[in-house]
Amino acid sequence: MSTSEQQPLGERRGKRGVFRTKSVEQSIRDTEEPEHALKKSLTALDLTVFGVGVVIGTGIFVLTGKVAKENAGPAVSLAFVLAGVVCGLAALCYAEFASTVPVAGSAYTFSYASLGELPAWIIGWDLILELALGCAVVAVGWSGYIRSLLDNAGWHLPVSLQGTHEGHFGFDVLACALVLALTVILVLGMKLSSRVTAVVVAVKVTVVLIVIIVGAFFINGANYEPFIPKSQGTTAGSDIKAPLVQLMFGFSPSNFGVMGIFSAAAVVFFAFIGFDIVATAAEETRNPQRDVPRGILGSLAICTLLYVAVSVVVTGMQKYSELSTDAPLADAFKATGHPFWAGLISFGAAVGLTTVCMILLLGQSRVFFAMSRDGLLPRIFSRVHPKYGTPYRSTILLGVVVAVLAGFTSIDVLAELVNIGTLFAFVVVALGVVILRRTRPDLPRAFRTPLVPAVPILSVVASVWLMLNLTAETWLRFAAWMVLGCVVYFVYGRRHSRVP
């Protein structure tokens, strides 16, 4: 028995304190406890479908036109390539960690193995916020599409059941019902969840491909000129609603031109959010060392290709300065005299949001489950269902909380908090890869991030730069949530941690 193992628990805890790490071996052993073991049923194809399902949402139907009109012109396709590269750097880091530590929890579990307990708690707390708000926002967006379809059919919901918007307070019954229905599906098993996701993703991707193929016949080459419009300066903000980088360095931002492409990349990056969710399902994958890296990198590659193709089509169909910022793809088809395709796009967007919502719920419940299994949250939530093999208690708890949040939430206030949470996770995972390479070079790594430490450092720099482009107000809200998380950790988590 080693000297550290012979020491009393209090001495070992006092010596290592809040930065004590949980070994990879112990994390893997914890997955073998019968009451806390998730059922392994997923393949590389399932994971790729999950990744595509959560990334391809309204962004591809809305963001392409908005950014082309306001930031980059036809060069928005280059902005998507740049954003894809930034995500690719993070994806390489996630792939190494997920193949080395195939345990539920994603960035939380990775941080526990490399940075220590307090950093792991912080990133777990961050992910809970990110995924909960993300799911609520997506559910509200889905509700808007469904209400629109109902209105077209002559069915109108009472205003009090349409949610909070435009100064009116109400409860969004459709958003709440969607979250509760998806919670039931997640409780009934991962394989059922993956089958439902596969069907919906197939419909969604088919719609996107139809848009690309049909839209290609309506492209007018003149709309691509100039491909990179002349740079236009904008007024720099001076209050907390201005990007933090402007308040720090005082420069005036610009749209269009070469710098406009970089500004657009900072915006369209958020259309890629979600591929990291694949890593949260590592523990439920039959061969995680092989399949998780394939799922992460494969889904990101597919989504990047689709985003670039759609942006090329929409800016070719209609002059970038004339694009709609609300529904640019649908309106581009209307402008060319094809309303049927516009309706198909709206249908694809509504269908697609169901998988985004479900996979965000999935990721959140797995992070919560992993933190509970480690004792940082009450252990009662880490028990799995004896029949379905899912963490049903944490799934039900979070499903109800998110359903209520979706019922009362306002999209505008919460959306940017999702973005800063994701980027923060990217930074932590990239740093963790470098640290674990130095502290545990002996670990078997089925996938190795190339050019370490160059790739992780580039990932950190790119993610921090995009974080600085978010508003100071978002940073303040994020800081308040982190402070609350630290209070919860020191009051409960540190005292109940199962790691000596």
C-alpha positions in Angstrom: 0.0 0.0 0.0 1.4 3.4 -0.9 2.2 6.1 1.6 -0.6 8.3 0.3 -3.1 5.4 0.7 -2.0 4.9 4.3 -2.6 8.6 5.2 -5.9 9.5 6.9 -8.5 10.9 4.6 -8.4 14.3 6.2 -4.6 14.6 5.8 -4.8 13.6 2.1 -7.7 16.0 1.5 -6.0 18.9 3.3 -2.7 18.3 1.4 -4.2 18.3 -2.0 -7.2 20.6 -1.3 -9.5 21.8 -4.0 -7.1 20.9 -6.8 -7.0 17.2 -6.0 -7.5 15.2 -9.2 -9.5 12.1 -9.9 -7.4 9.5 -11.7 -8.5 8.2 -15.1 -8.4 4.7 -13.7 -10.8 5.6 -10.9 -13.1 7.4 -13.3 -13.3 4.2 -15.4 -13.8 2.0 -12.3 -16.8 4.1 -11.2 -18.5 3.3 -14.5 -18.6 -0.4 -13.4 -20.6 0.1 -10.3 -24.0 -1.7 -11.0 -26.2 1.0 -9.6 -24.3 3.8 -11.3 -23.4 2.2 -14.7 -24.9 3.5 -17.9 -25.9 1.0 -20.6 -23.6 0.8 -23.6 -25.6 0.9 -26.9 -24.2 3.6 -29.2 -22.1 3.3 -32.3 -20.0 5.8 -34.3 -23.0 6.4 -36.6 -25.3 7.1 -33.6 -22.8 9.7 -32.3 -22.4 11.3 -35.7 -26.1 11.6 -35.9 -26.3 13.2 -32.4 -23.6 15.7 -33.5 -25.4 16.7 -36.7 -28.7 16.7 -34.9 -27.6 19.3 -32.3 -25.5 21.5 -34.6 -27.9 21.8 -37.5 -30.7 24.0 -36.2 -32.1 27.4 -37.0 -28.6 28.7 -37.5 -28.4 27.3 -41.0 -31.8 28.7 -42.0 -31.3 32.1 -40.4 -27.8 33.0 -39.5 -26.4 32.6 -43.0 -28.4 35.5 -44.5 -28.2 37.7 -41.4 -24.4 37.6 -41.3 -24.0 38.0 -45.1 -26.2 41.2 -45.0 -24.6 42.7 -41.9 -21.0 41.6 -41.7 -19.4 39.8 -44.7 -21.4 39.8 -47.9 -20.9 36.7 -50.1 -17.7 36.1 -48.2 -19.8 34.7 -45.4 -18.8 31.2 -46.7 -15.2 32.0 -45.7 -16.5 33.0 -42.3 -18.1 29.6 -41.9 -14.8 28.0 -42.9 -12.9 30.0 -40.3 -15.4 29.1 -37.6 -15.2 25.5 -38.6 -11.4 25.6 -38.2 -11.8 27.1 -34.7 -14.2 24.4 -33.8 -11.9 21.8 -35.4 -9.1 22.8 -33.1 -11.4 22.2 -30.1 -12.7 19.0 -31.6 -9.2 17.5 -31.8 -8.7 18.2 -28.1 -12.2 16.7 -27.2 -11.4 13.6 -29.4 -8.2 12.8 -27.5 -9.8 13.3 -24.1 -13.0 11.3 -25.0 -10.9 8.4 -26.2 -8.6 8.5 -23.2 -11.3 9.0 -20.5 -14.5 7.4 -22.0 -16.7 8.5 -19.1 -19.9 10.6 -18.9 -19.5 14.3 -18.2 -17.4 15.6 -21.1 -15.4 18.6 -20.2 -16.2 18.2 -16.5 -14.7 14.7 -16.3 -11.7 15.7 -18.4 -11.0 18.7 -16.1 -11.2 16.4 -13.0 -8.5 14.2 -14.4 -6.2 17.0 -15.4 -6.8 20.4 -13.6 -8.4 19.3 -10.3 -11.7 19.2 -8.4 -12.5 23.0 -8.2 -11.8 23.6 -11.9 -13.9 20.5 -12.7 -16.7 21.8 -10.6 -16.6 25.2 -12.2 -16.7 23.7 -15.7 -19.5 21.3 -14.7 -21.5 24.2 -13.2 -20.8 26.1 -16.4 -22.1 23.2 -18.6 -25.3 22.9 -16.6 -26.0 26.5 -17.2 -25.0 26.4 -20.9 -27.1 23.3 -21.7 -30.1 24.2 -19.6 -30.4 27.7 -21.2 -29.6 26.3 -24.6 -32.4 23.8 -24.4 -34.9 26.4 -23.1 -34.0 28.9 -25.8 -34.3 26.2 -28.6 -37.6 25.0 -27.1 -39.0 28.6 -27.3 -37.8 28.9 -30.9 -39.5 25.6 -31.8 -42.7 26.9 -30.2 -42.6 30.0 -32.4 -42.4 27.8 -35.5 -45.3 25.6 -34.4 -47.5 28.6 -33.5 -46.8 30.0 -36.9 -47.9 26.7 -38.5 -51.0 26.6 -36.3 -51.9 30.2 -37.2 -51.7 29.4 -40.9 -54.1 26.5 -40.3 -56.5 28.9 -38.4 -55.8 27.6 -34.9 -54.7 30.3 -32.5 -53.3 29.8 -29.0 -54.5 32.2 -26.2 -51.9 35.0 -25.8 -51.4 33.9 -22.1 -50.1 30.5 -23.4 -47.6 31.9 -25.9 -44.8 32.8 -23.5 -43.0 36.0 -22.5 -42.3 38.4 -25.4 -42.6 42.0 -26.4 -43.3 43.1 -22.8 -46.1 40.6 -22.4 -45.7 38.0 -19.6 -47.1 34.6 -20.3 -46.4 30.8 -20.2 -45.2 29.1 -23.3 -47.2 25.8 -23.1 -45.8 24.4 -26.3 -42.1 24.8 -25.3 -42.8 23.3 -21.9 -44.7 20.3 -23.4 -41.8 19.7 -25.9 -39.2 19.5 -23.1 -41.4 17.1 -21.0 -42.0 14.8 -24.0 -38.3 14.6 -24.8 -37.5 14.0 -21.2 -39.7 10.9 -21.3 -37.9 9.6 -24.4 -34.5 10.1 -22.8 -35.6 8.2 -19.7 -36.8 5.2 -21.8 -33.3 4.6 -23.1 -30.4 5.9 -25.2 -31.1 3.5 -28.1 -34.7 4.8 -28.4 -33.3 8.4 -28.2 -30.8 7.7 -31.0 -33.5 6.2 -33.2 -35.8 9.2 -32.8 -32.9 11.5 -33.4 -31.9 9.5 -36.6 -35.3 9.9 -38.1 -35.6 13.6 -37.4 -32.0 14.3 -38.5 -32.7 12.4 -41.8 -35.7 14.7 -42.4 -33.7 17.8 -41.5 -30.6 17.0 -43.6 -32.9 16.1 -46.5 -34.5 19.5 -46.4 -31.1 21.2 -46.3 -29.8 19.2 -49.3 -33.0 20.0 -51.2 -32.4 23.7 -50.5 -28.8 23.4 -51.7 -29.7 21.5 -54.9 -32.8 23.4 -55.9 -31.3 26.8 -54.9 -28.3 26.1 -57.1 -30.5 26.4 -60.2 -31.5 30.0 -59.1 -28.0 31.3 -58.6 -27.2 34.6 -60.4 -23.4 35.0 -60.7 -23.7 38.8 -60.5 -24.9 38.5 -56.9 -21.4 37.4 -55.9 -19.8 40.8 -56.8 -18.1 42.1 -54.9 -17.3 38.8 -53.1 -15.7 40.8 -50.3 -17.5 44.1 -50.0 -15.6 47.3 -49.1 -15.0 47.8 -45.4 -17.4 49.9 -43.5 -16.6 51.4 -40.1 -19.2 51.2 -37.3 -19.7 53.2 -34.1 -17.9 51.7 -31.1 -20.1 51.1 -28.0 -19.2 52.5 -24.6 -21.6 50.7 -22.2 -21.9 47.1 -20.9 -23.8 46.2 -24.1 -20.7 46.7 -26.2 -18.3 43.8 -26.8 -15.7 43.5 -24.1 -12.8 43.8 -26.5 -14.0 47.3 -27.5 -14.2 48.4 -23.9 -10.7 47.0 -23.2 -8.9 48.3 -26.2 -11.1 51.1 -27.4 -11.0 50.4 -31.2 -13.8 51.0 -33.6 -15.2 47.8 -35.1 -15.8 47.4 -38.9 -18.1 45.4 -41.1 -17.3 43.9 -44.5 -13.8 43.8 -45.9 -11.3 41.3 -44.5 -11.9 42.2 -40.9 -15.6 41.8 -41.6 -15.0 38.1 -42.4 -13.4 37.7 -39.0 -16.3 39.5 -37.3 -18.7 37.3 -39.1 -16.7 34.2 -38.0 -17.2 35.3 -34.4 -21.0 35.3 -35.0 -21.4 32.2 -37.1 -19.2 30.2 -34.7 -22.3 29.9 -32.5 -24.1 28.0 -35.3 -21.6 25.2 -34.6 -22.3 24.9 -30.8 -23.2 21.4 -29.8 -20.7 19.0 -31.4 -19.0 18.7 -28.0 -22.2 17.1 -26.7 -21.0 13.9 -28.4 -18.3 13.5 -25.8 -21.0 13.4 -23.0 -22.2 10.1 -24.4 -18.8 8.4 -24.3 -19.7 6.1 -21.5 -22.7 4.8 -23.4 -20.7 3.9 -26.5 -19.8 0.3 -27.3 -16.3 1.2 -28.5 -15.6 4.8 -27.2 -11.9 4.8 -27.9 -12.6 4.4 -31.7 -16.2 5.7 -32.1 -16.2 8.9 -30.1 -13.4 10.7 -32.1 -15.2 9.6 -35.3 -18.5 10.9 -34.0 -17.0 14.3 -33.0 -14.9 14.9 -36.0 -17.4 13.4 -38.5 -20.3 15.5 -37.3 -18.3 18.7 -37.4 -17.0 18.0 -40.9 -20.6 17.3 -42.2 -22.0 20.4 -40.6 -19.2 22.7 -41.9 -19.8 21.4 -45.4 -23.5 22.0 -45.2 -23.1 25.5 -43.7 -20.7 26.6 -46.5 -22.9 25.1 -49.2 -26.0 26.9 -47.9 -24.2 30.2 -47.6 -22.9 30.0 -51.2 -26.4 29.2 -52.4 -28.3 31.9 -50.5 -25.9 34.7 -51.4 -26.0 33.6 -55.1 -29.8 33.5 -55.2 -30.3 37.1 -53.8 -28.0 40.1 -53.5 -26.5 40.1 -50.0 -27.8 43.6 -49.3 -31.3 42.5 -50.0 -31.4 39.4 -47.8 -33.9 39.1 -45.0 -32.5 38.9 -41.5 -35.4 36.9 -40.1 -35.8 34.1 -42.6 -33.3 34.7 -45.4 -33.4 31.3 -47.0 -37.2 31.1 -47.1 -37.4 34.7 -48.3 -34.8 34.2 -51.0 -37.0 31.4 -52.5 -40.0 33.7 -52.3 -38.0 36.5 -54.0 -37.3 34.1 -56.9 -41.0 33.1 -57.1 -40.9 29.7 -55.4 -43.1 29.9 -52.2 -43.3 26.1 -52.0 -39.6 25.7 -51.2 -39.9 28.5 -48.7 -42.6 26.6 -46.8 -40.4 23.4 -46.9 -37.6 25.3 -45.3 -39.8 26.5 -42.4 -41.0 22.9 -41.9 -37.3 21.7 -41.8 -36.4 24.3 -39.3 -39.3 23.3 -37.0 -38.5 19.6 -37.2 -34.8 20.1 -36.7 -35.2 22.0 -33.5 -36.7 18.9 -31.7 -33.4 17.0 -32.0 -31.4 20.1 -30.9 -33.5 20.3 -27.8 -33.3 16.6 -27.0 -29.5 16.3 -27.3 -28.9 19.4 -25.2 -31.1 17.7 -22.5 -29.1 14.5 -22.9 -25.8 16.3 -22.5 -27.0 18.2 -19.4 -28.3 15.1 -17.7 -25.0 13.3 -18.2 -22.9 16.1 -16.8 -25.2 16.3 -13.8 -25.1 12.5 -13.4 -21.3 12.5 -13.5 -21.0 15.2 -10.8 -23.5 13.4 -8.7 -21.6 10.1 -9.0 -18.5 11.9 -7.7 -20.4 13.2 -4.7 -20.2 16.9 -5.7 -24.0 16.8 -6.1 -26.4 14.5 -4.1 -25.6 10.9 -5.0 -29.3 10.1 -5.2 -29.3 11.5 -8.8 -26.6 9.1 -10.0 -28.7 6.0 -9.8 -29.6 4.4 -13.1 -32.9 2.9 -14.0 -32.8 -0.9 -13.4 -34.6 -1.6 -16.8 -33.6 1.2 -19.1 -30.1 1.9 -17.9 -30.5 5.6 -17.9 -29.9 8.2 -15.2 -33.6 8.7 -14.8 -33.6 10.8 -11.6 -31.3 13.5 -12.9 -33.0 13.4 -16.3 -36.5 13.9 -14.8 -35.3 16.6 -12.4 -33.5 18.6 -15.1 -36.3 18.0 -17.6 -38.9 19.6 -15.3 -36.6 22.5 -14.4 -35.9 23.2 -18.1 -39.5 22.8 -19.0 -40.5 25.5 -16.5 -37.6 27.7 -17.6 -38.7 27.3 -21.3 -42.2 28.2 -20.3 -41.2 31.6 -18.9 -38.0 32.4 -20.6 -37.1 35.3 -23.0 -34.7 34.3 -25.7 -32.9 37.6 -26.0 -31.7 37.7 -22.4 -30.3 34.2 -22.2 -28.9 33.3 -25.6 -25.4 34.8 -25.3 -24.8 33.0 -21.9 -24.9 29.7 -23.9 -22.1 31.0 -26.2 -19.7 32.1 -23.4 -20.3 28.8 -21.6 -19.3 26.8 -24.6 -16.2 28.8 -25.3 -15.1 28.5 -21.7 -15.4 24.7 -21.9 -13.3 24.8 -25.1 -10.5 26.6 -23.2 -10.5 24.2 -20.3 -10.4 21.1 -22.5 -7.6 22.4 -24.6 -5.5 23.2 -21.5 -6.4 19.8 -20.0 -4.9 18.0 -23.0 -1.6 19.7 -22.5 -1.5 19.1 -18.8 -2.5 15.4 -19.0 0.2 14.8 -21.6 2.7 16.0 -19.1 1.3 14.4 -16.0 0.2 11.1 -17.4 2.2 10.4 -20.6 1.7 6.6 -19.9 -2.0 6.7 -20.5 -3.2 4.7 -23.6 -4.6 7.2 -26.1 -6.6 5.7 -29.0 -6.7 9.2 -30.6 -3.9 11.8 -30.2 -4.3 15.5 -30.9 -1.7 16.4 -33.4 1.0 19.0 -32.8 0.7 19.3 -29.1 1.0 21.9 -27.5 0.5 24.1 -30.7 -3.0 22.9 -31.5 -4.4 23.3 -28.0 -2.7 26.7 -27.6 -4.3 27.8 -30.9 -7.6 26.5 -29.7 -7.3 28.5 -26.4 -6.3 31.7 -28.3 -9.2 31.4 -30.8 -11.8 30.7 -28.1 -10.6 33.5 -25.9 -10.8 35.9 -28.8 -14.4 35.0 -29.6 -15.3 35.3 -25.9 -13.9 38.8 -25.9 -16.2 39.7 -28.8 -19.2 39.0 -26.5 -20.8 41.9 -24.6 -19.6 43.0 -21.2 -23.1 42.4 -19.9 -22.8 38.7 -20.8 -19.5 38.5 -19.0 -21.1 40.0 -15.8 -23.9 37.5 -15.9 -21.5 34.7 -16.4 -19.3 35.9 -13.5 -22.4 36.0 -11.3 -23.3 32.4 -12.1 -19.7 31.3 -11.4 -19.6 33.0 -8.1 -22.9 31.2 -7.1 -21.3 27.9 -8.3 -18.3 28.5 -6.0 -20.6 29.1 -3.0 -22.4 25.8 -3.7 -19.1 23.9 -4.1 -17.6 25.1 -0.8 -20.9 24.7 1.1 -21.8 21.2 -0.3 -19.6 19.8 -3.0 -16.2 19.9 -1.3 -17.5 18.3 1.9 -19.2 15.4 0.0 -16.6 14.7 -2.6 -15.8 11.0 -3.0 -12.2 11.7 -4.1 -9.8 11.6 -1.2 
